[in-house]
């Protein structure tokens, strides 16, 4: 699992990395909207003319409470797909699904 770097109200981690490409995630609180979190995915081509340049691939705002839903979905995905990869769930950085809020159905 990649290292998570935090500075103040911002957290970064690498999602994918190869010899020439890096994709990273940044989560940052929004001072003017404390119930929202900015969710940014950036790409970086290491073989480009400017290898230090990071470009925004996707940017969205997510309600803080929805981050728990996202955490639960990722945990459940890892729990069900891990057996196909032969990788223990704890090595994938996941926790047991019962540690997270139950799936909500707002409909």
LINWORA-V55912 format. One record per pair of residues at least 6 apart in sequence whose C-alpha atoms are under 6 Angstrom apart, sorted by sequence separation. I is the first residue (numbers start at 1). J is the second residue. If there is no record, write none. Layout:
# LINWORA-V55912
i j
I J
I J
This chain:
# LINWORA-V55912
i j
5 11
16 22
45 51
5 12
16 23
30 37
4 12
15 23
29 37
4 13
15 24
28 37
14 24
28 38
44 54
13 24
27 38
43 54
2 14
13 25
27 39
43 55
12 25
26 39
42 55
12 26
26 40
42 56
11 26
25 40
42 57
11 27
25 41
41 57
10 27
24 41
41 58
10 28
24 42
40 58
9 28
23 42
40 59
75 94
9 29
23 43
39 59
22 43
39 60
22 44
38 60
39 61
21 44
38 61
21 45
37 61
20 45
21 46
37 62
20 46
36 62
20 47
36 63
37 64
35 63
36 64
72 100
35 64
